[in-house]
Structure formats: structure tokens, C-alpha cells
Amino acid sequence: MRILHTGDWHFGKMLEGRGRLKEQEAFVDELVTLADDQQADVILMAGDVYDSVNPPAAAEQLFYDACARLTSGGRPLVVIAGNHDQPERVASVSPLVNNRGITLVGLPTSEIITVNAARTGEVAKVAALPYPSESRLNELLTDDAEEQGMRKAYSERVGELMRHLGRSFRQDTVNLAMSHIYVLGGLESDSERPIQVGGAYTVDPSALAIGAQYTALGHLHRPQAVKGEGMIRYSGSPLAYSFSESGQTKSVVMVDVAPGGMPSAREVYLSSGKPLVRWKAQEGLAQVYQWLEEGRDANAYIDLEISLSEAMSLGEIQKLRKAREGIIHIRPVYPEMLTEELRAARSELPVHEVFRRFYQRQTGGAVPDDSLVRLFLELVNEEELSAEGEEGAVS
């Protein structure tokens, strides 16, 4: 049996106001072609269908279209809700699609899923656990306020649910597990919305030791394997959704496995979706314009950092944005602003006042207009939000 493992589609997600729907449509086209060309027998979608609990209609339409196309030849598809999804919304159309071989699981359930591979005649049992938040588990984790105690309680509860599902595994079936969780040891990026509090929602790999030959995980956007019983993998997201994913090659996982056998997995790389890149122009604006003339990263979204000795004018910033619409962030870096003296001043003065004084010093006394100050404050906010995401989170 050949299983195609994917997840973290995040239909409806934006990038600083830029819509990604066209890229997501291209991904669906590519996924359907891959499923057909690679003769996938079963498709597992491991959560985060949407980017929010109230996705736009176009995102829902794209999901339904993807489901219909992926199962048009009778191929089974199993989808679970992730932490971004509203579970009832994901499962709401189940009565309309169950007879098409589409299984949509919104909330944790005690029932194992059985799917049949028409090409091989094999049967698979899928222990599918949608994102198991505290509220979705319908019980408190623990009265212990210590992180270690909370983590143990949560991980043990997840393990209990998985073991219950795993009791339906058989020797003559392909035994699979799927969930949308953060497993200890996984590498995060800042586009993943946190599903734990200080590590309390972290799951130990031992919770997945239920006899599954392959465990398909969603939530982390970097494709990766996790140490544990059997083979455990995150498929990663199909598109790069934050600049912390810059340089990652996106993929889906193709798994070949027979009843009682060892699985064989390989990444199949995706070409749809614009890359997200980081430019660091240490030689200033001239270097940026040189890169633009060369057509560097012509189809990419760009996070631009420029080393400057003098303050940028609003006109220069607007000119850069017009030169390449893919430029998302522009962050000037001034050597003087990195000194200890300025850091100390910043702790005592409002940020806008520090900028005004710096601008006056650099321009020989000129006063920045209000629009330039507002733009500077927006850039500071973007940088601080990005730093908070990189420090805290799993999305």
C-alpha cells in the first residue's frame, strides 16, 4: 500500500496582507498530479486545513475542491482538524462526503478508521487523533501548576487515547496513526501557532508507541522525522508561511508499507509556492538595486535588511517597494543605533523620541516628519512581533 502524507495546508493564510490563494491552488494541482502519477492508495491530511476558525469562503471552496479531486478515482482520504481549525467546521460536511471515501474527523474519537486500497486489495487501520486541546479532551490536565506535571498529564492522556485506538490494529492490516500535536524533539518555526503553554502541551514520543507502522504528524512546518517506535514523521507545510521557514524545501511524504512490514518513506519535493528569502544588504541601497537589476529571487517574497549610515527617507522606502512588489519588510540597520549608549537611552526615552534625535544627528538638524516617524514605529513593531514569535512559539 502506498500512503501520501501531507498536512498544514493553512488555506486562507495571508503574508503581511498578501493573499496566498493562487499559490495554494497551484499546490492542490500539484498534489493531485502527484497522487495520480505516484499511484497513491490512501491520503492522510494531518490537520490545519485552514489558517483560522472562520476561513474565507474561497478557502473552504478550495478545500472541498481538493477533496473531490483527490478522491475522484475512489482513493480514500482521511482528514483531521488541527489547532488552527474549528473542528465542527472541518467535519460538518461528513454526511455529504462519507460515501466518497472521505473521512473528516474534527474532535477526538474512540473509533478507529478503516480504509481499503483498491489497487492492492489491502486494508489499513488509521488511529486518527485530531488536535487534542484541553477543552477538546473535555477535562482538566492536572491541578499541578508545575510544567513537568502538566506535561506528564497531557502526554499521558494523549497516550491513553492513542493506545485505545491502537487496540483495533490487526496483524493482517496496515496499521497507521495520525495526529496534530507537538512531539518532544521537533524543530519549530514561528508561523506555527502555539499549542502548548511553556511546554505543557508537549507529547513524549512514548505516547505514540501503540504498534503503528507509520505515524503521520501535523503541526510543525519543517519536514522531519521524530525518534520513537516505528516510523514517525511530520510532512511539513506545502508553502513557506513565515520568514523563519526561509530556505526550507517543501514536500509531502510517500510511504510504502505492507501488513506486518517495515515502512519505506521518501520525501517528494514540491515546486508550487513562492519562496521566502532574507536579504542582508551590508553595502547599503546600491547593493539592493544591484540585486534587483540582476533579477535576484525574482519570484520570491523578501525580508530586506539594509545597513545604512544615514536615515532613509520615506520616498526612498516607497521607491524600493515599487521596484519589487515582493519586498515585504524593509529594516534599516544603523550602526549608531546598536551602541550601548543608545540602548541605555532607549530604556529611558520613548522609541519615537530616540528616532527623532538620531535622525536629527544624522541629517545635521533636520526634523523627521510625522509620516516617517510612523513608518519607523511600524518597522519596530514588525521586528518586535517577529522576535516574540521566534522566542515563544510553536505555530
Contacts in CASP RR format, 6 or more apart in sequence:
PFRMAT RR
TARGET T0000
AUTHOR 0000-0000-0000
METHOD contacts of the structure
MODEL  1
MRILHTGDWHFGKMLEGRGRLKEQEAFVDELVTLADDQQADVILMAGDVY
DSVNPPAAAEQLFYDACARLTSGGRPLVVIAGNHDQPERVASVSPLVNNR
GITLVGLPTSEIITVNAARTGEVAKVAALPYPSESRLNELLTDDAEEQGM
RKAYSERVGELMRHLGRSFRQDTVNLAMSHIYVLGGLESDSERPIQVGGA
YTVDPSALAIGAQYTALGHLHRPQAVKGEGMIRYSGSPLAYSFSESGQTK
SVVMVDVAPGGMPSAREVYLSSGKPLVRWKAQEGLAQVYQWLEEGRDANA
YIDLEISLSEAMSLGEIQKLRKAREGIIHIRPVYPEMLTEELRAARSELP
VHEVFRRFYQRQTGGAVPDDSLVRLFLELVNEEELSAEGEEGAVS
1 41 0 8 1.000
1 42 0 8 1.000
1 117 0 8 1.000
1 120 0 8 1.000
1 122 0 8 1.000
1 124 0 8 1.000
1 174 0 8 1.000
1 256 0 8 1.000
1 257 0 8 1.000
1 258 0 8 1.000
2 38 0 8 1.000
2 39 0 8 1.000
2 40 0 8 1.000
2 41 0 8 1.000
2 42 0 8 1.000
2 117 0 8 1.000
2 254 0 8 1.000
2 255 0 8 1.000
2 256 0 8 1.000
3 40 0 8 1.000
3 41 0 8 1.000
3 42 0 8 1.000
3 43 0 8 1.000
3 44 0 8 1.000
3 124 0 8 1.000
3 174 0 8 1.000
3 176 0 8 1.000
3 214 0 8 1.000
3 216 0 8 1.000
3 254 0 8 1.000
3 255 0 8 1.000
3 256 0 8 1.000
3 257 0 8 1.000
4 31 0 8 1.000
4 34 0 8 1.000
4 35 0 8 1.000
4 38 0 8 1.000
4 40 0 8 1.000
4 42 0 8 1.000
4 43 0 8 1.000
4 44 0 8 1.000
4 252 0 8 1.000
4 253 0 8 1.000
4 254 0 8 1.000
4 255 0 8 1.000
5 44 0 8 1.000
5 46 0 8 1.000
5 214 0 8 1.000
5 216 0 8 1.000
5 233 0 8 1.000
5 235 0 8 1.000
5 252 0 8 1.000
5 253 0 8 1.000
5 254 0 8 1.000
5 255 0 8 1.000
6 31 0 8 1.000
6 43 0 8 1.000
6 44 0 8 1.000
6 45 0 8 1.000
6 46 0 8 1.000
6 235 0 8 1.000
6 238 0 8 1.000
6 252 0 8 1.000
6 253 0 8 1.000
7 45 0 8 1.000
7 46 0 8 1.000
7 47 0 8 1.000
7 48 0 8 1.000
7 218 0 8 1.000
7 235 0 8 1.000
7 236 0 8 1.000
7 237 0 8 1.000
7 238 0 8 1.000
8 46 0 8 1.000
8 47 0 8 1.000
8 48 0 8 1.000
8 218 0 8 1.000
8 219 0 8 1.000
8 220 0 8 1.000
8 221 0 8 1.000
8 235 0 8 1.000
8 236 0 8 1.000
8 237 0 8 1.000
8 238 0 8 1.000
9 24 0 8 1.000
9 27 0 8 1.000
9 45 0 8 1.000
9 47 0 8 1.000
9 48 0 8 1.000
9 49 0 8 1.000
9 50 0 8 1.000
9 63 0 8 1.000
9 237 0 8 1.000
9 238 0 8 1.000
10 48 0 8 1.000
10 50 0 8 1.000
10 51 0 8 1.000
10 84 0 8 1.000
10 237 0 8 1.000
10 239 0 8 1.000
10 241 0 8 1.000
11 21 0 8 1.000
11 24 0 8 1.000
11 49 0 8 1.000
11 50 0 8 1.000
11 51 0 8 1.000
11 55 0 8 1.000
11 59 0 8 1.000
11 60 0 8 1.000
11 62 0 8 1.000
11 63 0 8 1.000
12 19 0 8 1.000
12 20 0 8 1.000
12 21 0 8 1.000
12 24 0 8 1.000
12 50 0 8 1.000
12 51 0 8 1.000
12 52 0 8 1.000
12 55 0 8 1.000
12 56 0 8 1.000
12 58 0 8 1.000
12 59 0 8 1.000
13 20 0 8 1.000
13 51 0 8 1.000
13 241 0 8 1.000
14 20 0 8 1.000
14 51 0 8 1.000
15 241 0 8 1.000
15 276 0 8 1.000
15 301 0 8 1.000
15 328 0 8 1.000
16 328 0 8 1.000
16 329 0 8 1.000
18 301 0 8 1.000
18 326 0 8 1.000
18 328 0 8 1.000
20 239 0 8 1.000
20 241 0 8 1.000
20 273 0 8 1.000
21 58 0 8 1.000
21 59 0 8 1.000
21 62 0 8 1.000
23 239 0 8 1.000
23 272 0 8 1.000
23 273 0 8 1.000
23 274 0 8 1.000
24 59 0 8 1.000
24 62 0 8 1.000
24 238 0 8 1.000
24 239 0 8 1.000
25 62 0 8 1.000
26 272 0 8 1.000
26 273 0 8 1.000
27 238 0 8 1.000
27 239 0 8 1.000
27 270 0 8 1.000
27 272 0 8 1.000
27 273 0 8 1.000
28 62 0 8 1.000
28 65 0 8 1.000
28 66 0 8 1.000
28 69 0 8 1.000
29 272 0 8 1.000
30 270 0 8 1.000
30 271 0 8 1.000
30 272 0 8 1.000
31 66 0 8 1.000
31 70 0 8 1.000
31 238 0 8 1.000
31 252 0 8 1.000
32 66 0 8 1.000
32 69 0 8 1.000
32 70 0 8 1.000
34 40 0 8 1.000
34 252 0 8 1.000
34 268 0 8 1.000
35 43 0 8 1.000
35 70 0 8 1.000
35 75 0 8 1.000
38 254 0 8 1.000
38 268 0 8 1.000
39 119 0 8 1.000
40 75 0 8 1.000
40 254 0 8 1.000
41 75 0 8 1.000
41 76 0 8 1.000
41 117 0 8 1.000
41 118 0 8 1.000
41 119 0 8 1.000
41 120 0 8 1.000
41 122 0 8 1.000
42 75 0 8 1.000
42 76 0 8 1.000
42 77 0 8 1.000
42 78 0 8 1.000
42 115 0 8 1.000
42 117 0 8 1.000
42 124 0 8 1.000
43 70 0 8 1.000
43 71 0 8 1.000
43 75 0 8 1.000
43 76 0 8 1.000
43 77 0 8 1.000
43 78 0 8 1.000
44 78 0 8 1.000
44 126 0 8 1.000
44 176 0 8 1.000
44 178 0 8 1.000
44 216 0 8 1.000
45 77 0 8 1.000
45 78 0 8 1.000
45 79 0 8 1.000
45 80 0 8 1.000
46 80 0 8 1.000
46 178 0 8 1.000
46 179 0 8 1.000
46 180 0 8 1.000
46 216 0 8 1.000
46 217 0 8 1.000
46 218 0 8 1.000
46 219 0 8 1.000
46 234 0 8 1.000
46 235 0 8 1.000
47 79 0 8 1.000
47 80 0 8 1.000
47 81 0 8 1.000
47 82 0 8 1.000
47 85 0 8 1.000
47 130 0 8 1.000
47 131 0 8 1.000
47 180 0 8 1.000
47 218 0 8 1.000
47 219 0 8 1.000
48 82 0 8 1.000
48 83 0 8 1.000
48 84 0 8 1.000
48 85 0 8 1.000
48 180 0 8 1.000
48 218 0 8 1.000
48 219 0 8 1.000
48 237 0 8 1.000
49 63 0 8 1.000
49 79 0 8 1.000
49 81 0 8 1.000
49 82 0 8 1.000
49 85 0 8 1.000
49 90 0 8 1.000
50 59 0 8 1.000
50 60 0 8 1.000
50 63 0 8 1.000
50 84 0 8 1.000
50 85 0 8 1.000
50 86 0 8 1.000
50 89 0 8 1.000
50 90 0 8 1.000
51 59 0 8 1.000
51 84 0 8 1.000
52 84 0 8 1.000
53 84 0 8 1.000
53 85 0 8 1.000
53 86 0 8 1.000
53 89 0 8 1.000
54 86 0 8 1.000
55 89 0 8 1.000
64 93 0 8 1.000
67 77 0 8 1.000
67 79 0 8 1.000
67 97 0 8 1.000
67 100 0 8 1.000
67 102 0 8 1.000
68 100 0 8 1.000
70 77 0 8 1.000
71 77 0 8 1.000
71 100 0 8 1.000
71 101 0 8 1.000
71 102 0 8 1.000
74 100 0 8 1.000
74 101 0 8 1.000
74 118 0 8 1.000
75 118 0 8 1.000
76 101 0 8 1.000
76 102 0 8 1.000
76 103 0 8 1.000
76 115 0 8 1.000
76 116 0 8 1.000
76 117 0 8 1.000
77 101 0 8 1.000
77 102 0 8 1.000
77 103 0 8 1.000
78 103 0 8 1.000
78 105 0 8 1.000
78 113 0 8 1.000
78 115 0 8 1.000
78 126 0 8 1.000
78 128 0 8 1.000
78 178 0 8 1.000
79 90 0 8 1.000
79 102 0 8 1.000
79 103 0 8 1.000
79 104 0 8 1.000
79 105 0 8 1.000
80 90 0 8 1.000
80 105 0 8 1.000
80 106 0 8 1.000
80 128 0 8 1.000
80 129 0 8 1.000
80 130 0 8 1.000
80 131 0 8 1.000
80 178 0 8 1.000
80 179 0 8 1.000
80 180 0 8 1.000
81 87 0 8 1.000
81 90 0 8 1.000
81 91 0 8 1.000
81 105 0 8 1.000
81 106 0 8 1.000
81 107 0 8 1.000
81 130 0 8 1.000
81 131 0 8 1.000
81 180 0 8 1.000
82 130 0 8 1.000
82 131 0 8 1.000
82 180 0 8 1.000
82 218 0 8 1.000
82 219 0 8 1.000
83 131 0 8 1.000
83 133 0 8 1.000
83 180 0 8 1.000
83 193 0 8 1.000
83 195 0 8 1.000
83 219 0 8 1.000
84 193 0 8 1.000
85 106 0 8 1.000
85 131 0 8 1.000
87 106 0 8 1.000
87 107 0 8 1.000
87 130 0 8 1.000
87 131 0 8 1.000
87 136 0 8 1.000
88 106 0 8 1.000
88 107 0 8 1.000
90 104 0 8 1.000
90 105 0 8 1.000
90 106 0 8 1.000
91 104 0 8 1.000
91 105 0 8 1.000
91 106 0 8 1.000
91 107 0 8 1.000
93 104 0 8 1.000
94 103 0 8 1.000
94 104 0 8 1.000
97 104 0 8 1.000
101 115 0 8 1.000
103 113 0 8 1.000
103 115 0 8 1.000
103 128 0 8 1.000
105 113 0 8 1.000
105 128 0 8 1.000
105 130 0 8 1.000
106 130 0 8 1.000
107 130 0 8 1.000
107 136 0 8 1.000
108 129 0 8 1.000
108 130 0 8 1.000
108 132 0 8 1.000
108 136 0 8 1.000
108 137 0 8 1.000
108 161 0 8 1.000
109 128 0 8 1.000
110 161 0 8 1.000
110 164 0 8 1.000
110 165 0 8 1.000
112 125 0 8 1.000
112 126 0 8 1.000
112 127 0 8 1.000
112 165 0 8 1.000
112 166 0 8 1.000
112 168 0 8 1.000
112 169 0 8 1.000
113 125 0 8 1.000
113 126 0 8 1.000
113 127 0 8 1.000
113 128 0 8 1.000
114 123 0 8 1.000
114 124 0 8 1.000
114 125 0 8 1.000
114 126 0 8 1.000
115 123 0 8 1.000
115 124 0 8 1.000
115 126 0 8 1.000
116 122 0 8 1.000
116 123 0 8 1.000
116 124 0 8 1.000
117 123 0 8 1.000
117 124 0 8 1.000
122 173 0 8 1.000
122 174 0 8 1.000
122 258 0 8 1.000
122 259 0 8 1.000
123 172 0 8 1.000
123 173 0 8 1.000
123 174 0 8 1.000
124 173 0 8 1.000
124 174 0 8 1.000
124 175 0 8 1.000
124 176 0 8 1.000
125 166 0 8 1.000
125 168 0 8 1.000
125 169 0 8 1.000
125 170 0 8 1.000
125 173 0 8 1.000
125 174 0 8 1.000
125 175 0 8 1.000
125 176 0 8 1.000
126 176 0 8 1.000
126 177 0 8 1.000
126 178 0 8 1.000
127 162 0 8 1.000
127 165 0 8 1.000
127 166 0 8 1.000
127 168 0 8 1.000
127 169 0 8 1.000
127 175 0 8 1.000
127 176 0 8 1.000
127 177 0 8 1.000
127 178 0 8 1.000
127 210 0 8 1.000
127 212 0 8 1.000
128 165 0 8 1.000
128 177 0 8 1.000
128 178 0 8 1.000
128 179 0 8 1.000
129 158 0 8 1.000
129 161 0 8 1.000
129 162 0 8 1.000
129 165 0 8 1.000
129 177 0 8 1.000
129 178 0 8 1.000
129 179 0 8 1.000
129 180 0 8 1.000
129 181 0 8 1.000
130 136 0 8 1.000
130 179 0 8 1.000
130 180 0 8 1.000
131 179 0 8 1.000
131 180 0 8 1.000
131 181 0 8 1.000
131 195 0 8 1.000
131 219 0 8 1.000
132 157 0 8 1.000
132 158 0 8 1.000
132 161 0 8 1.000
132 179 0 8 1.000
132 181 0 8 1.000
133 195 0 8 1.000
133 201 0 8 1.000
134 140 0 8 1.000
134 141 0 8 1.000
134 154 0 8 1.000
137 157 0 8 1.000
137 161 0 8 1.000
139 157 0 8 1.000
141 150 0 8 1.000
141 153 0 8 1.000
141 154 0 8 1.000
141 157 0 8 1.000
141 200 0 8 1.000
142 149 0 8 1.000
142 150 0 8 1.000
142 152 0 8 1.000
142 153 0 8 1.000
144 150 0 8 1.000
144 153 0 8 1.000
147 198 0 8 1.000
147 199 0 8 1.000
147 200 0 8 1.000
150 197 0 8 1.000
150 199 0 8 1.000
150 200 0 8 1.000
151 199 0 8 1.000
151 200 0 8 1.000
151 201 0 8 1.000
151 202 0 8 1.000
151 204 0 8 1.000
154 200 0 8 1.000
154 201 0 8 1.000
154 202 0 8 1.000
154 203 0 8 1.000
155 202 0 8 1.000
155 203 0 8 1.000
155 204 0 8 1.000
155 206 0 8 1.000
155 207 0 8 1.000
156 207 0 8 1.000
158 179 0 8 1.000
158 181 0 8 1.000
158 203 0 8 1.000
158 207 0 8 1.000
159 203 0 8 1.000
159 207 0 8 1.000
159 208 0 8 1.000
159 210 0 8 1.000
162 177 0 8 1.000
162 179 0 8 1.000
162 207 0 8 1.000
162 208 0 8 1.000
162 210 0 8 1.000
163 210 0 8 1.000
165 177 0 8 1.000
165 210 0 8 1.000
166 175 0 8 1.000
166 177 0 8 1.000
166 210 0 8 1.000
166 211 0 8 1.000
166 212 0 8 1.000
169 175 0 8 1.000
169 210 0 8 1.000
169 211 0 8 1.000
169 212 0 8 1.000
171 259 0 8 1.000
171 260 0 8 1.000
172 259 0 8 1.000
173 259 0 8 1.000
174 213 0 8 1.000
174 257 0 8 1.000
174 258 0 8 1.000
174 259 0 8 1.000
174 260 0 8 1.000
175 211 0 8 1.000
175 212 0 8 1.000
175 213 0 8 1.000
175 259 0 8 1.000
175 260 0 8 1.000
176 212 0 8 1.000
176 213 0 8 1.000
176 214 0 8 1.000
176 215 0 8 1.000
176 216 0 8 1.000
177 208 0 8 1.000
177 210 0 8 1.000
177 212 0 8 1.000
177 214 0 8 1.000
177 215 0 8 1.000
177 216 0 8 1.000
178 215 0 8 1.000
178 216 0 8 1.000
178 217 0 8 1.000
179 208 0 8 1.000
179 215 0 8 1.000
179 217 0 8 1.000
179 218 0 8 1.000
180 217 0 8 1.000
180 218 0 8 1.000
180 219 0 8 1.000
181 195 0 8 1.000
181 201 0 8 1.000
181 203 0 8 1.000
181 217 0 8 1.000
181 218 0 8 1.000
181 219 0 8 1.000
182 188 0 8 1.000
182 195 0 8 1.000
182 196 0 8 1.000
182 199 0 8 1.000
182 201 0 8 1.000
182 202 0 8 1.000
182 203 0 8 1.000
182 219 0 8 1.000
182 220 0 8 1.000
182 394 0 8 1.000
183 202 0 8 1.000
183 203 0 8 1.000
183 204 0 8 1.000
183 205 0 8 1.000
183 208 0 8 1.000
183 217 0 8 1.000
183 226 0 8 1.000
183 232 0 8 1.000
184 202 0 8 1.000
184 203 0 8 1.000
184 204 0 8 1.000
184 205 0 8 1.000
185 226 0 8 1.000
185 227 0 8 1.000
186 220 0 8 1.000
186 224 0 8 1.000
186 226 0 8 1.000
186 234 0 8 1.000
187 220 0 8 1.000
187 222 0 8 1.000
187 224 0 8 1.000
188 220 0 8 1.000
188 222 0 8 1.000
188 393 0 8 1.000
188 394 0 8 1.000
188 395 0 8 1.000
189 220 0 8 1.000
189 221 0 8 1.000
189 222 0 8 1.000
189 242 0 8 1.000
189 244 0 8 1.000
189 245 0 8 1.000
189 248 0 8 1.000
189 395 0 8 1.000
190 242 0 8 1.000
190 244 0 8 1.000
190 386 0 8 1.000
190 389 0 8 1.000
190 390 0 8 1.000
190 392 0 8 1.000
190 393 0 8 1.000
190 395 0 8 1.000
191 221 0 8 1.000
191 237 0 8 1.000
191 241 0 8 1.000
191 242 0 8 1.000
191 244 0 8 1.000
191 245 0 8 1.000
191 395 0 8 1.000
192 219 0 8 1.000
192 220 0 8 1.000
192 221 0 8 1.000
192 393 0 8 1.000
192 394 0 8 1.000
192 395 0 8 1.000
193 393 0 8 1.000
193 394 0 8 1.000
193 395 0 8 1.000
194 392 0 8 1.000
194 393 0 8 1.000
194 394 0 8 1.000
194 395 0 8 1.000
195 201 0 8 1.000
195 219 0 8 1.000
195 394 0 8 1.000
196 202 0 8 1.000
196 394 0 8 1.000
205 226 0 8 1.000
205 227 0 8 1.000
205 228 0 8 1.000
205 229 0 8 1.000
205 232 0 8 1.000
206 228 0 8 1.000
206 229 0 8 1.000
208 215 0 8 1.000
208 228 0 8 1.000
208 229 0 8 1.000
208 232 0 8 1.000
209 228 0 8 1.000
209 229 0 8 1.000
210 229 0 8 1.000
211 229 0 8 1.000
211 230 0 8 1.000
212 229 0 8 1.000
212 230 0 8 1.000
213 230 0 8 1.000
213 231 0 8 1.000
213 257 0 8 1.000
213 260 0 8 1.000
213 261 0 8 1.000
213 262 0 8 1.000
213 263 0 8 1.000
214 230 0 8 1.000
214 231 0 8 1.000
214 232 0 8 1.000
214 233 0 8 1.000
214 255 0 8 1.000
214 257 0 8 1.000
214 263 0 8 1.000
214 265 0 8 1.000
215 230 0 8 1.000
215 231 0 8 1.000
215 232 0 8 1.000
215 233 0 8 1.000
216 233 0 8 1.000
216 235 0 8 1.000
216 253 0 8 1.000
217 226 0 8 1.000
217 232 0 8 1.000
217 233 0 8 1.000
217 234 0 8 1.000
217 235 0 8 1.000
218 234 0 8 1.000
218 235 0 8 1.000
218 236 0 8 1.000
219 234 0 8 1.000
219 394 0 8 1.000
220 234 0 8 1.000
220 236 0 8 1.000
220 394 0 8 1.000
221 236 0 8 1.000
221 237 0 8 1.000
221 240 0 8 1.000
221 241 0 8 1.000
221 242 0 8 1.000
221 245 0 8 1.000
221 248 0 8 1.000
221 395 0 8 1.000
222 234 0 8 1.000
222 236 0 8 1.000
222 245 0 8 1.000
222 248 0 8 1.000
223 233 0 8 1.000
223 234 0 8 1.000
223 235 0 8 1.000
223 236 0 8 1.000
223 248 0 8 1.000
223 249 0 8 1.000
223 250 0 8 1.000
223 251 0 8 1.000
223 253 0 8 1.000
223 267 0 8 1.000
224 233 0 8 1.000
224 234 0 8 1.000
224 236 0 8 1.000
225 231 0 8 1.000
225 232 0 8 1.000
225 233 0 8 1.000
225 234 0 8 1.000
226 232 0 8 1.000
226 233 0 8 1.000
226 234 0 8 1.000
230 263 0 8 1.000
231 255 0 8 1.000
231 263 0 8 1.000
231 265 0 8 1.000
233 253 0 8 1.000
233 265 0 8 1.000
235 251 0 8 1.000
235 252 0 8 1.000
235 253 0 8 1.000
236 250 0 8 1.000
236 251 0 8 1.000
237 245 0 8 1.000
237 250 0 8 1.000
238 250 0 8 1.000
238 252 0 8 1.000
238 270 0 8 1.000
238 272 0 8 1.000
238 273 0 8 1.000
239 250 0 8 1.000
239 272 0 8 1.000
239 273 0 8 1.000
239 274 0 8 1.000
240 246 0 8 1.000
240 247 0 8 1.000
240 248 0 8 1.000
240 250 0 8 1.000
240 273 0 8 1.000
240 274 0 8 1.000
240 275 0 8 1.000
240 276 0 8 1.000
242 276 0 8 1.000
242 395 0 8 1.000
243 276 0 8 1.000
243 278 0 8 1.000
243 303 0 8 1.000
243 328 0 8 1.000
243 329 0 8 1.000
243 386 0 8 1.000
244 390 0 8 1.000
245 276 0 8 1.000
246 275 0 8 1.000
246 276 0 8 1.000
246 277 0 8 1.000
246 278 0 8 1.000
246 303 0 8 1.000
247 275 0 8 1.000
247 276 0 8 1.000
247 277 0 8 1.000
249 269 0 8 1.000
250 269 0 8 1.000
250 270 0 8 1.000
250 273 0 8 1.000
251 267 0 8 1.000
251 268 0 8 1.000
251 269 0 8 1.000
251 270 0 8 1.000
252 267 0 8 1.000
252 268 0 8 1.000
252 270 0 8 1.000
253 265 0 8 1.000
253 266 0 8 1.000
253 267 0 8 1.000
253 268 0 8 1.000
254 265 0 8 1.000
254 266 0 8 1.000
254 267 0 8 1.000
254 268 0 8 1.000
255 263 0 8 1.000
255 264 0 8 1.000
255 265 0 8 1.000
256 263 0 8 1.000
256 264 0 8 1.000
256 265 0 8 1.000
257 263 0 8 1.000
257 264 0 8 1.000
274 299 0 8 1.000
274 300 0 8 1.000
274 301 0 8 1.000
275 297 0 8 1.000
275 299 0 8 1.000
275 300 0 8 1.000
275 301 0 8 1.000
276 300 0 8 1.000
276 301 0 8 1.000
276 303 0 8 1.000
277 297 0 8 1.000
277 300 0 8 1.000
277 301 0 8 1.000
277 302 0 8 1.000
277 303 0 8 1.000
278 302 0 8 1.000
278 303 0 8 1.000
278 305 0 8 1.000
279 288 0 8 1.000
279 291 0 8 1.000
279 297 0 8 1.000
279 302 0 8 1.000
279 303 0 8 1.000
279 304 0 8 1.000
279 305 0 8 1.000
280 305 0 8 1.000
280 307 0 8 1.000
281 287 0 8 1.000
281 288 0 8 1.000
281 291 0 8 1.000
281 304 0 8 1.000
281 305 0 8 1.000
281 306 0 8 1.000
281 307 0 8 1.000
282 307 0 8 1.000
283 307 0 8 1.000
284 306 0 8 1.000
284 307 0 8 1.000
284 308 0 8 1.000
285 306 0 8 1.000
285 308 0 8 1.000
285 312 0 8 1.000
285 316 0 8 1.000
285 320 0 8 1.000
288 304 0 8 1.000
288 306 0 8 1.000
288 320 0 8 1.000
289 323 0 8 1.000
291 297 0 8 1.000
292 323 0 8 1.000
292 324 0 8 1.000
300 326 0 8 1.000
301 326 0 8 1.000
301 328 0 8 1.000
302 324 0 8 1.000
302 326 0 8 1.000
302 327 0 8 1.000
302 328 0 8 1.000
302 329 0 8 1.000
303 328 0 8 1.000
303 329 0 8 1.000
303 331 0 8 1.000
304 320 0 8 1.000
304 327 0 8 1.000
304 329 0 8 1.000
304 330 0 8 1.000
304 331 0 8 1.000
305 331 0 8 1.000
305 333 0 8 1.000
306 312 0 8 1.000
306 330 0 8 1.000
306 331 0 8 1.000
306 332 0 8 1.000
306 333 0 8 1.000
307 333 0 8 1.000
307 335 0 8 1.000
308 332 0 8 1.000
308 333 0 8 1.000
308 334 0 8 1.000
309 334 0 8 1.000
309 335 0 8 1.000
309 362 0 8 1.000
310 362 0 8 1.000
310 363 0 8 1.000
311 332 0 8 1.000
311 334 0 8 1.000
311 358 0 8 1.000
311 359 0 8 1.000
311 362 0 8 1.000
311 363 0 8 1.000
311 368 0 8 1.000
312 330 0 8 1.000
312 332 0 8 1.000
313 372 0 8 1.000
314 369 0 8 1.000
314 371 0 8 1.000
314 372 0 8 1.000
314 375 0 8 1.000
317 330 0 8 1.000
317 375 0 8 1.000
320 327 0 8 1.000
320 330 0 8 1.000
321 327 0 8 1.000
321 330 0 8 1.000
329 379 0 8 1.000
329 382 0 8 1.000
330 379 0 8 1.000
331 379 0 8 1.000
331 382 0 8 1.000
331 383 0 8 1.000
332 379 0 8 1.000
334 358 0 8 1.000
334 362 0 8 1.000
336 342 0 8 1.000
336 358 0 8 1.000
336 361 0 8 1.000
336 362 0 8 1.000
337 358 0 8 1.000
342 354 0 8 1.000
342 358 0 8 1.000
345 354 0 8 1.000
345 357 0 8 1.000
346 354 0 8 1.000
349 357 0 8 1.000
351 377 0 8 1.000
351 380 0 8 1.000
352 373 0 8 1.000
352 376 0 8 1.000
352 377 0 8 1.000
355 368 0 8 1.000
355 373 0 8 1.000
355 376 0 8 1.000
355 377 0 8 1.000
356 367 0 8 1.000
356 368 0 8 1.000
356 373 0 8 1.000
359 366 0 8 1.000
359 367 0 8 1.000
359 368 0 8 1.000
359 372 0 8 1.000
360 366 0 8 1.000
360 367 0 8 1.000
360 368 0 8 1.000
368 376 0 8 1.000
END
